Amino acid sequence: MTGTVHVALGERAYDVRIGEGLLARAGAEIAPLLKRPRLVIVSDETVAEAHLATLTQALEAEGIGSAALTLTPGEATKCWRELERVVEWLLAQKVERRDVVIALGGGVIGDLVGFAAAVLRRGVRFVQIPTSLLAQVDSSVGGKTGINSPAGKNLIGAFHQPSLVLADIDVLQSLTDRDFLAGYGEVVKYGLLGDAAFFEWLEDNAGAVESRDPAALTHAVTRSVEMKAGIVVRDETEQGDRALLNLGHTFCHALEAATGYSDRLLHGEGVAIGCALAFELSSRLGLCPQEDPSRLRVHLREMGMKADLADIPGELPSAEALYELMGQDKKVVDGAIRFILARGIGEAFVSSDAPRETVLGVLRDGLAGR
């Protein structure tokens, strides 16, 4: 069973297809977009080994030729050097403005390839085929593309919407438990920011989601994409409502920088911890009940996820140093750090009014628990 979420952005509108078996049908799904029967694929070595043959066979079945480039897996690939490599390879493949580039992989590949497509010939079309839960529910939808800088995460990039997203639920079965659960951090975020009923559904169906039941996964991915699409349509370039999608990310990006963008902390793990810290901060500011951060942590732990600073291996810098790293975040406006806070589960809002000492208190207590 396959469903469709339409991202209604006028001339830049596109569909997100969600369901089982989409990779094996990718040729038929993509063929209507093509001006000529040829495209190029960029992936990483791990994903390519698992899924590239299925994709190329699906394309061949529709008479579509392809060439593929595979990159090293990991966050470090989102850099200037690899961007240059991808763009020069696309030029060597004689990719024209009417052609289509496929990003086959998780969030790193989607962000990098999307940015390459945005700058190549001032913009070529691309298709997202996200192979991680995190990419399916978040990074593949909405047109944010980019790379990291030593100064911070995702500070270099462009808004460039895909022409199609194919979220195949089947590929999630090949993820490691850790990668799968990291993606779940973004799923939880959607319930927390704007749909208390969805968060309650996640609590009630934790076992089915954790065991990767296809029907449960399809619902979780579809609802997440529906929520993201609705916010993106209202605020494509993050001038207002779209900032809500950054719930947990101000803390998360500082923690990722502090851990060197390494395997010590995956992005979705940082999001989960960041959401817990954002609710803890909201509680201390008297915005939401004290029970809410506790309820969130209980659910994360039920899913076997990281929920606190104490769950991050290795040394972390001081609370003051983490706060300084937050100041490098893209969401800083006029020097003030913008936090996504909450009046309760499902009631998030944007605020620049979190006192420094209160934030430091949350961080200090979290570090003391290590």
C-alpha positions in Angstrom: 0.0 0.0 0.0 1.4 3.4 -1.1 0.2 6.8 -0.1 1.0 10.3 -1.3 1.6 13.6 0.6 1.5 16.6 -1.8 3.8 19.5 -1.0 1.8 22.4 -2.4 4.4 25.0 -3.4 3.0 26.2 -6.7 5.5 25.8 -9.5 7.8 24.0 -7.1 5.1 21.5 -5.9 5.9 17.8 -5.6 4.7 14.5 -4.2 6.2 12.5 -1.4 5.3 8.8 -2.1 5.3 6.6 1.0 4.9 2.9 1.2 6.4 -0.6 0.5 8.2 -1.6 -2.7 8.8 1.9 -4.0 12.5 1.3 -4.8 11.7 -1.6 -7.0 9.1 0.6 -8.9 11.4 3.7 -9.0 11.7 3.6 -12.7 8.0 3.9 -13.3 7.7 6.6 -10.6 10.6 8.7 -12.0 10.0 8.2 -15.8 7.4 11.0 -16.1 9.9 13.5 -14.9 12.5 12.7 -17.6 13.1 14.6 -20.8 15.5 11.9 -22.0 15.9 8.3 -20.7 19.0 8.9 -18.7 19.9 10.1 -15.2 22.7 10.0 -12.6 22.7 8.7 -9.0 24.8 9.8 -6.1 24.9 7.5 -3.0 27.3 6.4 -0.3 29.1 3.1 -0.2 26.9 1.5 2.5 23.6 2.4 0.9 24.9 1.6 -2.6 25.9 -1.9 -1.5 22.4 -2.5 -0.1 20.1 -0.7 -2.6 21.8 0.5 -5.8 21.3 -2.7 -7.8 17.6 -2.6 -7.0 17.3 1.0 -8.2 19.3 0.5 -11.4 17.3 -2.6 -12.3 14.1 -0.6 -11.7 15.4 2.1 -14.0 16.5 -0.4 -16.7 13.0 -2.0 -16.7 11.7 1.4 -17.9 14.6 1.8 -20.4 16.3 4.4 -18.3 20.1 4.5 -18.4 22.1 5.6 -15.3 25.6 6.3 -13.9 26.4 6.3 -10.2 28.9 8.0 -7.9 29.4 6.6 -4.4 30.9 8.6 -1.5 32.2 7.7 1.9 29.4 7.4 4.5 29.2 9.8 7.4 28.6 13.4 8.4 32.2 14.4 7.5 31.1 13.9 3.8 29.0 17.1 4.0 32.0 19.4 3.2 33.4 21.7 0.5 35.7 19.0 -0.8 33.0 16.4 -1.4 30.6 19.1 -2.8 33.3 19.9 -5.4 33.8 16.3 -6.2 30.1 15.7 -6.7 29.6 18.9 -8.9 32.7 18.1 -11.0 31.4 14.5 -11.5 28.0 15.8 -12.5 29.6 18.1 -15.1 31.8 15.2 -16.4 28.5 13.2 -16.8 27.3 16.1 -18.9 24.2 16.6 -16.7 22.0 19.2 -18.4 19.5 21.6 -16.7 16.6 19.4 -17.8 18.1 16.2 -16.4 17.4 14.6 -13.0 19.9 13.8 -10.3 19.0 11.1 -7.8 20.1 11.3 -4.1 20.0 7.7 -2.8 20.8 7.7 0.8 20.3 9.3 4.2 20.3 12.9 5.3 24.0 13.5 4.5 23.6 12.4 0.9 20.3 14.2 0.5 21.7 17.5 1.8 24.9 17.3 -0.2 23.4 16.1 -3.5 20.5 18.6 -3.2 23.0 21.4 -2.7 25.1 20.2 -5.7 21.9 20.2 -7.8 21.0 23.7 -6.6 24.3 25.2 -7.7 24.9 23.1 -10.8 23.9 25.2 -13.9 22.0 27.5 -11.4 19.7 24.6 -10.6 18.9 21.2 -11.9 16.1 18.9 -10.8 16.7 16.2 -8.3 14.8 13.3 -6.7 15.2 12.2 -3.1 15.2 8.5 -2.4 15.7 8.6 1.4 17.0 5.3 2.9 17.0 6.2 6.6 14.1 6.9 8.9 15.5 10.3 9.7 15.7 11.3 6.0 12.3 9.9 5.2 10.5 11.9 7.9 12.6 15.1 7.8 15.6 16.0 5.7 14.2 14.7 2.3 11.2 17.0 2.5 11.2 20.7 2.4 14.1 21.7 0.2 16.8 22.4 2.8 20.2 21.5 1.3 23.7 22.2 2.4 27.0 21.3 3.9 28.8 21.8 7.2 31.5 24.3 8.1 34.1 24.2 10.8 32.0 27.1 12.2 28.9 25.1 12.5 26.4 22.6 11.0 24.5 23.4 7.8 25.8 27.0 7.6 26.3 26.8 3.9 23.4 25.8 1.7 20.3 26.7 -0.3 16.6 26.1 -0.5 16.1 23.8 -3.5 13.0 21.7 -3.6 13.1 18.1 -5.0 10.9 17.1 -7.9 9.8 13.9 -6.2 10.5 12.0 -2.9 10.2 8.2 -2.8 10.1 7.0 0.8 10.2 3.2 0.6 9.3 1.7 4.0 11.0 -1.6 3.1 14.5 -0.1 3.1 14.1 0.7 6.8 14.4 -3.0 7.6 18.1 -2.9 6.6 19.0 -0.1 9.1 21.0 -0.9 12.2 19.0 -0.5 15.4 21.0 2.6 16.3 20.4 4.3 13.0 16.7 3.4 13.0 16.2 4.8 16.6 18.2 7.9 15.7 15.6 8.6 13.0 12.9 8.0 15.5 14.1 11.1 17.3 12.7 13.2 14.5 9.4 11.3 14.5 8.9 12.1 18.2 9.7 15.7 17.4 6.6 16.1 15.2 4.3 14.9 18.0 6.0 17.2 20.5 5.8 20.3 18.3 2.3 20.2 17.1 0.2 17.0 17.5 -0.3 15.7 21.0 -2.6 12.9 19.6 0.3 11.7 17.4 2.7 11.6 20.4 0.1 9.6 22.3 -0.2 7.2 19.3 3.6 6.8 19.4 3.4 6.0 23.1 0.6 3.4 22.5 2.4 1.8 19.5 6.0 1.9 20.7 6.4 -1.8 20.3 5.1 -2.0 16.8 7.3 0.9 15.7 10.4 -0.5 17.4 9.8 -3.9 15.8 9.5 -2.1 12.4 6.0 -3.3 11.7 5.3 -2.0 8.1 1.8 -0.6 8.9 3.0 1.2 12.0 6.1 2.6 10.1 3.9 3.8 7.2 1.6 5.7 9.6 4.5 7.2 11.5 6.3 8.3 8.4 3.2 9.6 6.7 2.0 11.6 9.7 5.5 13.1 10.1 5.7 14.1 6.4 2.1 15.5 6.5 3.1 17.8 9.4 6.4 18.9 7.8 4.7 19.5 4.4 2.1 21.7 6.1 4.7 23.8 7.8 6.9 24.1 4.7 4.0 25.3 2.6 3.2 28.0 5.2 6.8 29.1 5.5 9.2 27.7 2.8 12.3 29.7 3.7 12.0 29.6 7.5 10.9 33.1 8.2 8.4 32.1 10.9 6.5 28.8 11.5 9.1 26.6 9.9 11.5 27.3 12.8 9.2 25.0 14.9 10.8 22.1 13.0 14.0 23.0 14.9 12.6 21.8 18.2 15.5 20.3 20.1 18.0 21.4 17.4 19.6 24.4 19.1 20.8 22.0 21.8 21.4 19.2 19.3 23.7 21.2 17.0 25.8 22.4 19.9 26.2 18.8 21.1 27.1 17.6 17.6 29.8 20.3 17.4 31.1 19.4 20.8 31.4 15.7 19.8 33.1 16.6 16.5 30.2 15.5 14.2 31.3 12.0 15.0 29.6 8.6 15.7 29.6 9.5 19.4 26.3 11.3 18.7 24.1 10.7 15.7 22.0 13.6 14.6 18.7 12.0 15.6 20.1 11.1 18.9 21.0 14.7 19.4 17.5 15.7 18.4 16.0 13.4 21.0 18.2 14.7 23.8 17.7 18.2 22.6 13.9 17.8 22.7 14.2 16.5 26.3 16.4 19.5 27.2 14.0 21.9 25.5 11.1 20.5 27.5 13.1 20.7 30.7 13.9 24.3 29.9 10.2 25.0 29.2 9.3 23.4 32.5 11.8 25.5 34.5 10.5 28.6 32.8 7.0 27.7 34.0 5.7 27.2 30.5 4.7 23.5 30.7 4.0 21.0 33.4 6.9 19.3 35.1 5.4 16.0 34.0 6.0 16.7 30.3 9.8 16.3 30.2 9.5 13.3 32.4 6.8 11.8 30.1 9.1 12.4 27.1 12.1 10.8 28.7 10.1 7.7 29.7 9.0 7.2 26.1 12.5 7.7 24.7 13.8 5.2 27.2 11.0 2.7 26.4 12.2 2.9 22.8 15.8 2.3 23.9 17.0 5.8 23.0 19.4 8.3 24.4 17.4 10.8 26.5 20.0 12.8 28.6 23.5 14.3 28.3 24.6 11.4 30.5 23.9 9.1 27.6 26.5 10.7 25.4 29.8 8.7 25.7 33.1 10.5 26.3 33.9 13.9 27.7 31.7 17.0 27.0 32.7 20.6 27.5 31.3 22.8 30.2 27.8 24.3 30.2 29.3 27.7 29.3 31.2 26.2 26.3 28.0 24.5 25.1 26.1 27.7 25.4 28.8 29.4 23.3 28.4 26.8 20.6 24.6 27.5 20.6 25.6 31.1 19.6 26.9 29.7 16.3 23.5 28.3 15.4 21.7 29.5 12.2 18.7 30.3 14.4 20.5 33.2 16.2 18.8 36.5 15.4 20.3 39.8 16.3 22.7 38.0 18.6 19.8 36.3 20.6 19.6 32.6 20.6 16.2 31.4 19.5 14.8 28.4 21.3 11.8 26.3 20.4 10.0 26.0 23.7 6.7 24.4 24.6 3.5 25.1 26.6 2.9 21.4 26.6 3.2 18.3 24.4 2.0 19.4 21.0 2.3 23.1 21.7 5.7 24.4 20.6 6.5 28.0 19.9 9.6 30.1 19.0 11.2 32.3 21.7 14.3 34.4 22.2 13.4 34.9 25.9 15.2 32.1 27.6 17.5 33.6 30.2 21.1 32.5 29.8 21.3 31.4 33.5 18.3 29.2 33.1 19.7 27.5 30.1 23.0 27.1 31.8 21.2 25.6 34.8 19.6 22.9 32.6 23.0 22.2 31.0 24.9 22.1 34.3 22.3 19.7 35.8 22.5 17.5 32.7 26.3 17.4 32.9 26.2 16.7 36.6 24.2 13.6 35.9 27.0 12.1 33.9 
